[in-house]
Amino acid sequence: MDLYSPRILVVEDNSELSAVLGELLRRNGYQVITARNGIEAVISLTAPAPESADAILLDIGLPLSNGVSVLDFVRNIMSSDLPVIVLTASANAEQEQELRKLGISRFLRKPVPLDQVVSAISEAVTAHGEQ
């Protein structure tokens, strides 16, 4: 029996929403790592393998370094195909297209039903594990 729980990096500057998402994910069997801004996200993403994330739930409107910069770091600096689910209220259609070109797994616009968040993460982690 595999007891491994995927680790999800939640990158969200709204502390209340981050707490809700963290609790939701833990209740659904995930380990949760949190980052409040783009700099913390990049630091988390460069952690050693045992602490590294299996997927990212990423807000775009972040302080210090926005979500597009974080996604660019993942794809172009890390050369990673790590699943990234964007959860944002701030992205316009042009930004959404830019994000899709950088290879996001899903784009969710706030507010979104929490079951859709869990479903998007589950699908992304499962698909990534099958590669």
N, C-alpha and C positions, 0 to 999 in steps of 0.2 A: 504494500500500500504506500503510495506516494504522499508524504505529509507536507510537501513543499507548498507554501502559500506564496503566490506571486506578489512582488513588491511594486506598489504603485506610488510614483512621485506625484503628489498633488501640489501644483504651483498656482497659488491663489493668494492675492493680497488682502482679500476680505477675510478677516480672522473668523467671523461667525460662519461664513460659508465654508471655509476651510475645515472648521471643526465638524460641521454637518457632513461634509463629504468624507472626511476621515472616519467618522463613526459609521456612516453608511457602508463604506468599503470594508471596514473591519468586521462588521456584522455579516458581510457577504464572503468572508474568508480570505480577505487580502491583508497583507502587511502594508502599512502606510508610512511614507516619508513625506514631510511637508517642507515647502519653501514659500517664503512670502514675497519674493521678488526674483528677478532674472539672475542676479548674482548668486543668491543662495541655490537656485536651481542648477546653475553650471557647477557650483562646488559639489552638490549632491551627485551630479552626473559623472563626476570624475572620481567618485569613491571607488575603493577596491571592489573587485568582483563580488565577494559575498554580501556586500551592502548595496550593490548597484540595483537600479530599478529595472523592472521587467516591462513597464509601460509608464507613460506620462499623461496626466490629466492637466492640461495647460491653459491658463487664462492668457489673453493677449495683452490687455491693458495693465501692465505691471510697472511698478516703480523700478528705478535704477537701470534695468535692461528689459525691454519688452519681450513678449512671448515670441514674436517673429525672430528676434535675435537668438533666443534660446533654441528655437527650432532650427535655425540656420547653424548654430553651434553643433547640435546633434547630427544633422545631416552632412555638413561640410567639414567640420573640424574633427568630430569623432568618427565620421563615416559610418554612422550607425543606422540600422533600419528599425530601431526601437519604435514600437507603436506609440503614436502621439494622438491623443484625443483632445481637440480644442474645445473648450467650454468658455464662451465669451459673450458679452453683450455689446462689445465695442467694435467688432470688425465689420467693415462694410463689404460690399460685393467684391470690390477690387482686392481688398486684403484677403478675403476668403479664397479667391483664385490664386493669389500668391502663396497662401498656405497649402493649398491643394498641390501646387507645383512642387513644393518642398516635401510632399509625401506624407500628409497627415492621414491617419486611419479614419477619423470621423470628425465632423464639424457639428457642434451642438451650440445652439444659441440660447443664452439665458433669457428668461427663466426656462428651465427644462425639467420635466418630471424626473424625479430621482431614479425611477426604474429604468429610464432610458440611459442614464449615466452608467448604471451597473451593467446594462446590456451591452453598451458600446465598449466598455472595458473588457468584459468577458469575451466578446467576439474578437477584439483586437489581440488579447493575450493568447487565446486559443489559436487564432490564425498564425500568429508569430511563432508559437511553439511547434506548429506543424511544418514550418519551413526547414 
